[in-house]
Amino acid sequence: MLELRPNCECCDKDLLPDSTEARICTYECTFCADCVDGVLKGVCPNCGGNFVARPIRPAAMLAKNPASRKRVLKAEGCAPKAA
């Protein structure tokens, strides 16, 4: 089950569980659409993979399986992984 992390790892923007701005990679690294498109150019700085829109968990299921509260932020900054 996806963690539904609460923020962008790059700019720390809040990403609520129903946010259509959240993007994830295969490892669930979580970024906002602005950072993915502008800063990262579609490449995850952690694994080098691509991003997809994060699914939205239905409200009834969110009550049973809440989103993560653990915030993750890249202290060293946010830049695309070198090829």
Solvent accessible surface area in square Angstrom, and as a share of the most:
residue,aa,sasa,rsa
1,M,166,0.74
2,L,52,0.26
3,E,78,0.35
4,L,4,0.02
5,R,40,0.15
6,P,26,0.16
7,N,1,0.01
8,C,0,0.00
9,E,6,0.03
10,C,28,0.17
11,C,69,0.41
12,D,55,0.29
13,K,84,0.35
14,D,90,0.47
15,L,3,0.01
16,L,119,0.59
17,P,35,0.22
18,D,91,0.47
19,S,21,0.13
20,T,97,0.56
21,E,70,0.31
22,A,1,0.00
23,R,57,0.21
24,I,14,0.07
25,C,7,0.04
26,T,115,0.67
27,Y,150,0.57
28,E,36,0.16
29,C,12,0.07
30,T,2,0.01
31,F,0,0.00
32,C,1,0.01
33,A,10,0.08
34,D,101,0.52
35,C,9,0.06
36,V,8,0.05
37,D,100,0.52
38,G,41,0.39
39,V,69,0.40
40,L,0,0.00
41,K,144,0.61
42,G,28,0.27
43,V,55,0.32
44,C,0,0.00
45,P,17,0.10
46,N,59,0.30
47,C,43,0.26
48,G,35,0.34
49,G,25,0.24
50,N,105,0.54
51,F,25,0.10
52,V,87,0.50
53,A,65,0.50
54,R,10,0.04
55,P,78,0.49
56,I,83,0.42
57,R,34,0.12
58,P,87,0.55
59,A,85,0.66
60,A,74,0.57
61,M,88,0.39
62,L,45,0.22
63,A,88,0.68
64,K,151,0.64
65,N,46,0.24
66,P,99,0.62
67,A,23,0.18
68,S,27,0.18
69,R,225,0.82
70,K,144,0.61
71,R,111,0.41
72,V,46,0.26
73,L,96,0.48
74,K,37,0.16
75,A,103,0.80
76,E,139,0.62
77,G,36,0.34
78,C,26,0.16
79,A,64,0.49
80,P,62,0.39
81,K,104,0.44
82,A,94,0.73
83,A,156,1.21
